[in-house]
Amino acid sequence: MSDTPVLYLKDKCPFCLKVLIYLLEAGLLDGMEVRSFVPGEPEEGELRAELAPHFETVTFPAAQTEPGVYMKDSDAIIAYFADTSGIDPADLQVFQWYAQGPFAQIGALYRENRELKERLG
């Protein structure tokens, strides 16, 4: 494997979009290999199988930051690339708009939905 970081993304995933926006606005995306899939298509099984040996539970986004070193969680991935590049997410206007606007609203709706499901048991 090369030293090029690999980013694993699921189509229409708000967490994946958050990472993608950060990397794109920071100018880091061109230096990465992106492997993405649409849920239900054959690529999904292939990517999950590729990641399964590295995680107890495969979730997206995920990244291979260097050969054999994997991470998941959108905030952890962003923090890693912010640290290695020196590009602070707080300085990126589009990223901040997404993180504080639509992404925050999606998170609030998700939590509300989860609470309602728990109450209904």
N, C-alpha and C positions, 0 to 999 in steps of 0.2 A: 504494500500500500504506500501511496505517496504521503507527503506531509501536509497535503491539502486538507483542511477541515471538511467534514461531511455533515450536512444538515439534513435531518429527516423530518418531513412535514406532511401533515394530513390536510387535504383540501377542506376549506371552509371552517377550519379550527381557529377560534379567536386567539388562542395562545400561540399557535404557529404564526398567525398573521402579526402578532406583536413582535416576535423575534424577527420575522422577515422585514418588517418596517424598520426596526432598529438597524439591522445589518445593511439594508438598502440605503437608508438615509446617512448612515455612518460611512458609506462607501466601501464596506467590507464584503459585500455579497459576491463581487466578481472574483474574489480569491477563495471561493468555496465551491464544493460540489454539492448540489442540491438534489436530494432523492425524495420525491413526493408521490402521493397516491390519492386517488379518489376512493373513499370507503366502498368496499364491495368488489373492487376490481382486483385482478390477479396481483398487481404490484403490492397491494396491502399485505397479503400473506408472505410475499418474498421479503418485504422490509421488516415485518414483525419477526420472521424467522432469523433474519440477519441480526436483529437487536436482542432477541430472546436470551442468548448466552450472557449478555452483559447486564441485564436488569431482572429483578424479581418479577416486576410487572412492566410490560412495554406500554409506554404512553408517548404522546407526541405533544410538542416537539422534542426531539432528541438530537444530540450532536456527538460526533467523534472529533474531539478537538486536536488529537494527535494519534498516531497509530496505537491502538489498544486502549485509549482513554476515552470513555464515554460519559455523557452526562444527560440528564433530562431536567425538566422544569424550566419554563420560559424565563423566569427571573434569574435562575442560576446561569443559564446560557448567556443571557444578556450581560449579566455581571462579569462573566468570564471574558467575553469579547470586549467589554468596556475596559476591563482591567488591562488586558493584553494590548489593546489599541490606544488606550488613553483617551477614548472618545466617550464623554459622559452623556448618558441618555438624557439628563436634564437639559443639555444644550441643544437637543434635537427637537425642533418645533413640531414636525409632523408626528414623530413618535409620542411626544407629550400630549398632543391633541388626541391621538388614538387611546393612549393609556389612561388619560383622565376623562375622556368622553365616552365613546362607544364601548371600549373594553370595560370600563368601570360600571357602565349600565348593564352590560351582559353579566358581569359578576354579581351584581345586586339581584338581577332576575334569577340567576342560577341559585343563589342562596335562598331566595324567597321560595322558589319552586321546591327545593330540597326540604325546607322547613314544612311546607304544606304537605308534602308526601309523608314526612315523618309523623305529622299530626293525624293524617288519615290512616296511617299504619298499614 
